[in-house]
Amino acid sequence: MSQNAKSADKSSPAKPKLILGVITAALIVLWFLSSMGGGGGASESFYVVKRGDFLVSVNAGGTLEAVNQEVIRNEVDGNSRVIYIIPEGTVVKEGELLVELDSAEAEEQLNQQKLSYEKAVQEVEAAKANLQIEQSQVQSQIDAAILSTNFAYIDYKKFVEGDKLQQLRNAEISIQTTEESLKIAQDRLFWSQRLFKEGFETKTKLEQDQLSVTNSLLSLEQSRTELTMLQNYDLPKLEEQYVSALIEASNQLSRVILQSTNSLNKAISDLITQSNSLILNKERLDKETEQLDKSKIYAPIAGMVVYAKSRSRFSSESMIEEGATVRKRQDLITLPDTSQMKVDIKVHESQVNKVKKGQTAFVVLDSMPDERFKGIVSKVAPLPDSASFFSDPNLKEYRTEILVTDPLPDLKPGVSARAEIVITNIANTLKVPIQSVTTVNSQQVVYKSSIGDPERTPVQVGLFNTKFIQILNGVGEDDRILLAPPLKMEEVDLAGEIFDDGEKMSDSDLKPDTKALEKLKPKAGERGGRPQMQGGPAGQRGESKPGGRGGGGFNREAMMKRFDTNGDGKVSDEERAAAIKQYQKSQGGGGAPGGK
C-alpha cells in the first residue's frame, strides 16, 4: 500500500495532462446533461468515498491472429495477374496448388533465353577451336623464326671460321704462284738475252720472254691488289652482312614471340568473354525457369487458406482475387498455425507508457462475450502505427500483441476481440468516479457535499482507469462528493491552459533566451536567417548592422531610395523587375551584403 502510494505520488505531477482528455469529456457530458435536466438533480447526485481494491487496466479492441503463420508471397518479377486462386477458408494439404499466375510472358522470356543460351554455347565452342588454331599457328611461327635465327648464326660462323680464311689463303697462294712464275720468266729472259747477244737466239724469242716477264709482274701486282681488297673491303663487308642477318633473325624471333603472345591473349580473352557470357545466359535461363515455376504456388504446409489483407485502408494494392494484378513480394495467402493465437490491438499514446511486455491481460471474443481468456503482453511497438497516421494525423496508436495462454476453441483468425491489460491492482485505496474530479487553476479538485454550497477540495490523484481514479490525499473515507461538479467557466480549465487566468508574468519571465538560439547549428543547405536582398551598403534595410543581415524591420524610405531609380516616388514595373532580378541574384550568390 505505502509503496504504491509513493510511486503514484512521484508520477502525480505528470498525471493532469494524461487524464485531462478523459476528465474534459466527462465534464462536457455532465454539463450537457445538467443543462437539459435542470440544476437541481445534478447538485443532489453524490458518491460516498470508500476504500477497496482498485484495478488499473488498459482496454483496447483488436483481432485474433495466429502467432505463427506461413506467408505466401508473389515471387515473380514485375506485376502478375492472378488466373486462379483457391477459395478462402479452404483447408489444404501440403503440396496442393494455391495460386496460379499468368505465365504467358514468363514462357516467352524463357523461350527467348533458351535461344540466347544455345547461341552462347556455340560461341564458346568456336572460341575454344579458335584458341587451338592460334596455339598451333603460333607454335609454327615461333619454330620457323627460331630456325631462321639458327641458320643465320651457322652462316655467320661458317664465314668467320671457313670462307673468310679460305679466301685470304687463296689470295696468298695466288701471290706466291705469280712470284714463282715471275722468277722463271726472269731466268728465261736472262738466258735469252745472253744467247741473243752470242747469236744463238732469235729476236722473236727474246721479245716473247720479255713479254712473259711483264705479264708476270702485272699478275703479281693484281694478286697483291686482290689481297688488299679482300682484307680491307670484301671480307669486312661480308662479315657485316652475316652479322646483320643474324641480328635481323633474332629480332624477327622476338617480334614473332610478341605477336604470337598477343594473338594467344586475344584468343584466350575471347574465350573468357564467351565463357562469362555463357555463365550469364545460364543464370538468366535458370532465373527464367525459376520464374516460370514460381507462377504456380503450392502449399508448403497444411492449413486453412486466409487471403492476405493490407493493414492500411489507403493501400493501393488490389484485393486478392482471380483477375487481380499483384506485385512482386506482395502477400497473397497466409496459412496460420491456430495452435497458438494472439490478439493484435492498438493502444493510445496516453496509455502506452503503462503497458509493458510481460503484463497480464484478459481477452474476450465478440463471438463468445461470456467467456474470458487469460493472456500476456508479448510485444509493444516502439513507434506509432503508420496506418493510423493516414486515417487521422493527430491519432497516435501503438501496436501491441497479447499472447493468449488459455486454451481456445477451434476459431478462425480475424475474429474481433477486446483485451484488457492489467497494469496494477492497488489494494485498500480510495477511489472516486473519474467524472467527479475537475481542474481549477491547474489543480485537481472535487466538490464535497455539505450544508449550503458544495465545498471545493483540492486532491492529489494517482492512477486511473476508464471509470475510477485513485485519490492519494484530500478526501477521506465516507466523504460524499458530487458526481457532477458545478461548472463555473471562470474556474474550470477545459483546454488545459499552462497559465492561470490573471496570473502575472515578470519581464524576466517574458524575455527570450537568445543564447539558446546561438547554440543551434544550422543544417546543411539552410541560410541561417530570412532571405535578404544584397548589393547595397549596410544599414539600408531595417536596422541591419554593418556586414550582417537585416534584423527583420521594414524601412520604406530606404527601400524607395534603393529601387526608385527615377525618383518619382513610385516603383514602376521596370524598377520592380530589376529589384526581383537583384533578389534572385542574391539568392544564388549567397554572399555578404554588397554582392561579394
Residue pairs with C-beta under 8 A, 6 or more apart in sequence:
1 426
1 427
1 428
1 429
4 424
4 426
4 429
5 429
5 462
5 472
8 426
8 462
8 463
8 470
8 472
9 460
9 462
9 472
11 462
12 460
12 461
12 462
12 472
15 461
15 462
15 464
16 439
16 442
16 444
16 496
17 496
18 350
19 434
19 437
19 461
19 464
19 469
20 439
20 496
21 350
22 434
22 464
22 466
23 434
23 435
23 437
23 438
23 439
24 494
24 496
26 434
26 435
27 435
27 438
27 485
27 487
27 492
27 494
28 494
29 435
30 42
30 435
30 483
30 484
30 485
30 487
31 484
31 487
33 42
33 484
34 41
34 42
34 484
34 487
42 482
42 484
43 454
43 482
43 484
43 486
45 482
45 483
45 484
46 449
46 480
46 481
46 482
46 483
47 432
47 433
47 436
47 480
47 481
47 482
47 483
48 478
48 479
48 480
49 430
49 431
49 432
49 471
49 475
49 476
49 477
49 478
49 479
49 480
49 481
50 430
50 431
50 477
50 478
51 428
51 429
51 430
51 477
52 428
52 429
52 431
53 425
53 426
53 427
53 428
53 429
54 425
54 426
54 427
54 429
54 431
54 463
54 468
54 470
55 422
55 425
55 465
56 354
56 422
56 423
56 424
56 425
56 426
56 463
56 464
56 465
56 470
57 420
57 421
57 422
57 423
57 465
58 347
58 351
58 354
58 355
58 420
58 421
58 423
59 418
59 419
59 420
59 421
59 466
60 345
60 346
60 347
60 348
60 400
60 418
60 419
60 421
61 345
61 416
61 417
61 418
61 419
62 343
62 344
62 345
62 346
62 402
62 416
62 417
62 418
62 419
63 343
63 344
63 413
63 414
63 415
63 416
63 417
64 341
64 342
64 343
64 365
64 404
64 411
64 413
64 414
64 415
64 416
64 417
65 336
65 341
65 342
65 343
65 344
65 413
65 414
66 334
66 336
66 337
66 338
66 340
66 341
66 342
66 413
67 337
67 340
67 341
67 342
67 403
68 336
68 337
68 340
69 334
69 335
69 336
69 337
69 413
70 300
70 301
70 303
70 334
70 335
70 337
71 308
71 331
71 333
71 334
72 98
72 99
72 297
72 299
72 300
72 308
72 331
72 332
72 333
72 334
72 335
73 329
73 330
73 331
73 332
74 80
74 99
74 101
74 297
74 326
74 327
74 328
74 329
74 330
74 332
75 294
75 328
75 329
76 101
76 106
76 291
76 294
76 295
76 328
77 291
77 328
78 327
78 328
79 325
79 326
79 327
79 328
80 101
80 102
80 295
80 325
80 326
80 328
81 101
81 102
81 323
81 324
81 325
81 326
82 99
82 100
82 101
82 102
82 320
82 321
82 322
82 323
82 324
82 325
82 326
82 332
83 100
83 101
83 102
83 322
83 323
84 97
84 99
84 100
84 322
85 98
85 99
85 100
85 320
85 321
85 322
85 332
85 333
86 92
86 96
86 97
86 98
86 99
86 305
86 333
87 305
88 305
88 306
88 307
89 304
89 305
89 306
89 412
90 304
90 305
91 302
91 303
91 304
91 305
92 98
92 299
92 302
92 303
92 304
92 305
92 335
93 299
93 302
94 299
94 300
94 301
94 302
95 298
95 299
96 298
96 299
97 296
97 297
97 298
97 299
98 297
98 298
98 299
98 305
98 332
98 333
99 296
99 297
99 332
99 333
100 295
100 296
100 297
101 294
101 295
101 296
101 297
101 326
102 295
103 292
103 295
103 296
106 288
106 291
106 292
106 295
107 292
109 288
109 291
110 285
110 288
110 289
110 291
110 292
113 281
113 284
113 285
113 288
114 285
116 281
116 284
116 285
117 278
117 281
117 282
117 284
117 285
120 274
120 277
120 278
120 281
120 282
121 278
123 274
123 277
123 278
124 271
124 274
124 275
124 277
124 278
126 274
127 267
127 270
127 271
127 273
127 274
127 275
128 271
130 267
130 270
130 271
131 264
131 267
131 268
131 270
131 271
134 263
134 264
134 266
134 267
135 264
135 267
137 260
137 263
138 260
138 261
138 263
138 264
141 256
141 259
141 260
142 253
142 256
142 257
142 260
144 256
145 249
145 252
145 253
145 255
145 256
145 257
146 253
148 249
148 252
148 253
149 246
149 249
149 250
149 252
149 253
151 249
152 242
152 245
152 246
152 248
152 249
152 250
153 246
153 249
155 242
155 245
155 246
156 239
156 242
156 243
156 245
156 246
159 238
159 239
159 242
160 239
160 242
163 238
164 235
164 238
164 239
167 230
167 234
167 235
168 227
168 230
168 231
168 235
171 223
171 226
171 227
171 230
172 227
174 223
174 226
174 227
175 220
175 223
175 224
175 227
177 223
178 216
178 219
178 220
178 222
178 223
179 220
181 216
181 219
182 213
182 216
182 217
182 219
182 220
185 209
185 212
185 213
185 215
185 216
186 213
186 216
188 209
188 212
189 206
189 209
189 210
189 212
189 213
192 201
192 205
192 206
192 209
193 206
195 201
196 202
196 203
196 205
196 206
297 332
297 333
299 335
300 335
301 335
302 335
303 335
303 336
303 337
304 335
304 336
304 338
304 412
305 333
305 335
306 333
306 334
306 335
306 336
306 412
306 413
306 414
307 319
307 320
307 332
307 333
307 334
308 320
308 330
308 331
308 332
308 333
308 334
309 320
310 317
311 387
312 386
312 387
312 390
313 387
313 391
314 387
314 390
314 391
317 326
317 327
317 330
318 324
318 325
318 326
320 326
320 332
320 333
326 332
334 413
336 413
338 410
338 411
338 412
338 413
340 403
340 404
341 404
341 408
341 411
341 413
342 375
342 378
342 401
342 402
342 403
342 404
343 363
343 375
343 401
343 402
343 404
343 417
343 419
344 399
344 400
344 401
345 399
345 400
345 401
345 402
345 419
346 385
346 388
346 397
346 398
346 399
346 400
347 355
347 380
347 397
347 398
347 400
347 421
348 396
348 397
349 384
349 396
349 397
349 398
352 380
352 398
352 400
354 421
354 423
355 377
355 380
355 398
355 400
355 421
355 423
356 377
356 380
357 377
357 378
357 379
357 380
358 376
358 377
359 376
359 377
359 421
359 422
359 423
360 374
360 375
360 376
360 377
360 421
360 422
361 374
361 375
361 376
361 377
361 402
361 419
361 420
361 421
361 422
362 372
362 373
362 374
362 375
362 419
362 420
362 422
363 372
363 373
363 374
363 375
363 402
363 404
363 417
363 418
363 419
363 420
364 371
364 372
364 373
364 417
364 418
364 419
364 420
365 371
365 373
365 411
365 415
365 416
365 417
366 415
366 416
366 417
366 418
367 411
367 415
367 416
368 409
373 404
373 406
373 408
374 404
374 405
374 406
375 402
375 403
375 404
375 405
375 406
375 419
376 402
376 403
376 405
377 400
377 401
377 402
377 403
377 421
378 401
378 402
378 403
379 399
379 400
379 401
380 398
380 400
381 398
381 399
381 400
383 398
384 396
384 397
384 398
385 397
385 398
385 399
388 395
388 396
388 397
389 395
400 421
402 419
402 421
423 463
424 463
426 462
426 463
426 470
429 462
429 470
429 471
430 470
430 471
430 472
430 475
430 476
430 477
431 468
431 469
431 470
431 471
432 446
432 468
432 469
432 471
432 475
432 481
433 467
433 468
433 469
433 483
434 464
434 466
434 467
434 468
434 469
435 483
435 484
436 446
436 447
436 481
436 482
436 483
436 484
436 485
437 444
437 445
437 446
437 459
437 461
437 469
438 444
438 445
438 446
438 485
438 492
439 445
439 492
439 493
439 496
440 456
440 491
440 492
440 493
441 491
441 493
441 500
441 501
442 493
442 497
442 498
442 500
443 458
444 458
444 459
444 460
444 461
445 456
445 457
445 458
445 459
445 485
446 456
446 457
446 459
446 471
446 474
446 475
446 481
446 482
446 485
447 454
447 455
447 456
447 457
447 481
447 482
447 485
447 486
448 454
448 455
448 457
448 475
448 479
448 480
448 481
448 482
449 480
449 481
449 482
454 482
454 485
454 486
457 474
457 475
457 481
458 474
459 471
459 472
459 473
459 474
459 475
460 471
460 472
460 473
460 474
461 469
461 470
461 471
461 472
462 469
462 470
462 471
462 472
463 469
463 470
464 470
475 481
485 492
490 501
499 505
522 528
527 590
529 549
530 549
530 550
530 552
531 583
531 586
531 587
532 541
532 544
532 549
532 550
532 586
532 593
533 541
533 579
533 582
533 583
533 586
534 582
534 585
534 586
534 589
534 591
534 592
534 593
534 594
534 595
535 582
535 585
535 586
535 593
535 594
535 595
536 562
536 593
536 594
537 593
537 594
538 544
538 545
538 546
538 547
538 548
538 593
539 545
539 546
539 558
540 555
540 558
540 561
540 562
541 550
541 555
541 558
541 559
542 550
542 551
542 552
542 553
542 554
542 555
542 558
543 550
543 551
543 553
544 550
544 551
544 593
545 551
547 592
547 593
548 593
549 593
560 569
560 571
563 571
563 575
563 576
563 578
563 579
564 570
564 571
564 575
565 575
565 578
566 572
566 575
571 579
585 595
586 595
589 595
